[in-house]
Amino acid sequence: AERRQPPPAVRGPGGGRGVMLCAGKTSIDPKDEHKGRRPSHTCIGGSPEPAFHSFDTDPHRDGFVPGKWAADDDDVSRVNSLRRLGIMMTTSEPAFDRMTKIASELFKVPICLVSFVAEDFQWFKAREGLDADRTGRDVSFCSYATLKETQGVFAVENAHLDLRFKDNPLVTGPPHIAFYAGAPIYHPDVPHKIGSFCIIDNKPRSITDHEKYLLSLFAAQITHELLTRATMNALAEP
């Protein structure tokens, strides 16, 4: 299916459509990401049709609504700060991959992700136990982890009993999310939450304060890796 290319900067409320990048595949080279184009990908979930999006901290409060997602009023600034890091659509890196493998073993969960939440989709820089490298933002649990009002780790212990998620395609279908916990990943230079380090299980479970603390340590390490990466890139510039 043909994909509309996004503008270089994100438009604000009322400035455009929130298009779910979910059906089919593109064949754009990853090197073209800086031009606003997106590479080949595997995607699950999300609205199959473009949908108007208004900024709302919780459009799913009374039940899942396709084509809408949780966002703060400064989401444009948040997404642009993420884009400027140059991390989106980059190839896998051992430093990130190791952390998802370790966390999956530590927390005894089948899925662990380093997720960055962009304009209308979330992309996984590192993933353990999941083939897809992105989902539409409307089905994203991680959008909640990036909200200002979310304090610390965002956790859903039983998605089947949560009005926001029980009809979410990622709950009713593969990967059958029942439990989610995500610690926010902060931008290394500006006060924005740009994604989350999250663990997922297909069975309901509880999470302790100590486990939340450990999850936050992983997220903080991701921020450190982003800072190191940005510093090395800056030093390499002529």
C-alpha positions in Angstrom: 0.0 0.0 0.0 1.2 3.5 -0.8 2.4 5.6 2.2 2.2 9.3 2.5 5.6 10.8 3.4 5.5 13.0 6.5 6.8 16.6 6.5 10.2 17.4 8.0 8.6 18.8 11.2 5.5 17.6 12.9 2.4 19.7 12.6 0.5 20.7 15.7 -3.2 20.2 16.7 -5.5 20.6 13.7 -2.5 20.8 11.4 -2.8 17.5 9.7 -3.9 13.9 9.9 -2.6 11.1 12.2 -1.8 8.4 9.7 -1.3 4.9 11.0 1.7 3.2 9.4 0.5 -0.3 9.8 -0.7 -2.1 6.7 1.7 -3.5 4.1 5.4 -2.7 3.7 7.4 0.1 2.1 10.7 -0.4 0.3 12.5 2.8 1.2 16.2 2.5 2.1 16.9 3.2 5.8 19.5 5.9 4.8 16.5 8.0 3.6 15.0 8.3 7.1 16.6 11.7 7.6 14.7 12.9 4.6 11.4 11.9 6.3 11.0 8.6 4.5 10.6 5.3 6.2 12.3 1.9 5.5 10.9 -1.6 5.1 9.2 -2.8 8.2 6.9 -5.3 9.9 4.0 -3.8 11.7 1.1 -5.0 13.9 -2.0 -3.3 15.2 -3.2 0.2 14.6 -6.0 1.8 12.5 -5.8 0.7 8.8 -7.2 4.0 7.6 -6.0 7.7 8.2 -7.9 9.3 11.1 -8.0 12.8 12.4 -6.3 13.1 15.7 -6.9 15.7 18.4 -4.5 16.0 21.3 -6.1 14.2 24.3 -4.3 12.8 27.3 -6.7 9.8 27.3 -9.0 9.2 24.3 -9.4 5.6 25.4 -10.7 6.3 28.9 -14.1 4.8 28.1 -12.8 2.1 25.7 -10.4 1.6 22.9 -10.8 4.1 20.0 -9.0 3.2 16.7 -7.0 6.1 15.2 -6.5 8.0 18.4 -3.8 8.0 21.1 -2.7 9.5 24.3 -0.6 12.7 23.9 0.3 15.9 25.7 -0.2 19.4 24.3 3.6 19.7 23.7 3.8 16.4 21.8 5.1 18.3 18.7 8.1 19.5 20.6 8.6 16.0 22.1 8.6 14.2 18.8 10.8 16.8 17.1 13.4 16.4 19.9 13.3 12.6 19.3 13.8 13.1 15.6 16.8 15.3 16.2 18.6 12.5 18.1 18.9 10.6 14.8 18.1 7.3 16.5 14.9 6.5 14.6 15.1 3.7 12.0 18.7 2.9 12.8 20.1 -0.6 12.6 20.3 -2.9 15.7 23.1 -2.1 18.1 24.5 -4.6 20.7 24.3 -2.1 23.6 20.5 -1.9 23.2 19.9 -5.5 22.3 21.8 -6.8 25.3 19.5 -4.9 27.7 16.3 -6.4 26.3 17.7 -9.9 26.5 18.9 -9.4 30.1 15.6 -7.8 31.2 13.6 -10.6 29.6 15.5 -13.1 31.6 15.5 -11.0 34.8 11.7 -10.3 34.8 10.9 -13.7 33.3 8.7 -12.2 30.5 8.5 -13.3 26.9 8.7 -9.8 25.4 11.0 -6.8 26.2 11.2 -3.6 24.1 13.1 -0.4 23.7 10.3 1.7 22.2 10.4 5.2 20.8 7.1 7.0 20.4 7.0 9.1 17.2 4.2 11.1 15.4 1.7 8.3 14.7 3.6 5.1 15.4 6.0 3.6 17.9 9.3 2.0 16.7 11.3 -0.6 18.5 15.1 0.1 18.6 15.6 -3.2 20.3 13.1 -6.1 20.8 13.2 -9.5 22.4 10.4 -11.9 21.7 8.6 -9.8 19.0 9.0 -9.9 15.3 7.3 -6.6 14.5 9.5 -3.5 14.6 6.7 -1.0 15.1 3.0 -0.6 15.8 0.5 2.2 15.2 0.4 4.7 18.0 -3.3 4.2 18.6 -2.6 0.7 20.0 0.5 1.8 21.9 0.7 1.2 25.6 4.0 3.2 25.6 2.2 6.4 24.7 0.9 6.4 28.3 4.4 6.0 29.6 5.5 9.2 27.9 2.7 11.4 29.3 3.6 14.1 31.8 0.9 13.0 34.2 2.3 9.4 34.4 4.6 9.3 37.4 7.4 6.7 37.2 6.6 3.3 35.6 3.3 2.9 33.8 1.9 -0.5 34.5 -1.2 -2.5 33.4 -1.4 -5.7 35.4 -4.4 -7.1 33.6 -5.2 -5.5 30.2 -8.4 -7.7 29.9 -9.9 -5.8 32.8 -8.8 -2.3 31.8 -11.3 -0.3 29.7 -8.5 1.5 27.9 -7.0 -1.8 26.6 -9.3 -4.7 26.7 -10.4 -4.2 23.1 -7.0 -3.1 21.9 -6.0 -5.4 18.9 -2.7 -6.2 20.6 -4.7 -7.6 23.6 -7.4 -9.4 21.6 -4.9 -10.6 19.0 -1.1 -11.3 18.7 1.0 -10.8 20.8 -2.0 -11.1 23.3 -0.8 -8.5 25.8 -2.2 -9.1 29.3 0.6 -7.4 31.3 2.6 -4.3 30.5 5.1 -2.2 32.4 7.1 0.6 30.9 9.6 3.0 32.4 10.0 6.3 30.6 13.1 6.9 28.5 14.1 10.5 28.8 15.7 12.7 26.2 19.3 13.2 27.3 19.2 17.0 26.8 15.6 18.2 27.1 12.8 17.3 29.6 10.8 15.1 27.3 9.9 11.4 27.6 10.6 10.0 24.2 9.8 6.4 24.7 9.8 3.5 27.2 11.8 0.5 28.2 9.0 -2.0 28.6 8.3 -5.6 29.6 5.2 -7.6 28.3 3.6 -10.8 29.3 0.6 -12.7 27.8 -0.5 -13.6 31.4 -1.8 -11.1 34.0 0.7 -10.5 36.8 1.6 -7.9 39.4 4.7 -5.8 39.6 6.5 -4.8 42.8 8.1 -1.5 43.7 11.5 -3.1 43.4 10.8 -4.4 39.9 9.7 -0.9 39.0 12.9 0.4 40.3 14.9 -2.1 38.2 12.9 -1.2 35.1 13.7 2.5 35.7 17.4 1.6 35.9 17.2 0.0 32.4 15.4 3.1 31.0 18.1 5.4 32.5 20.8 3.3 30.9 19.1 3.8 27.5 19.2 7.5 28.1 22.9 7.2 28.9 23.5 5.2 25.7 21.6 7.9 23.7 23.9 10.6 25.2 27.0 8.6 24.5 25.9 8.0 20.9 25.1 11.6 20.3 28.4 12.7 21.8 30.4 10.3 19.6 28.5 11.4 16.5 29.2 15.1 17.3 32.9 14.3 17.7 33.0 12.5 14.4 31.7 15.5 12.5 34.3 17.5 10.6 
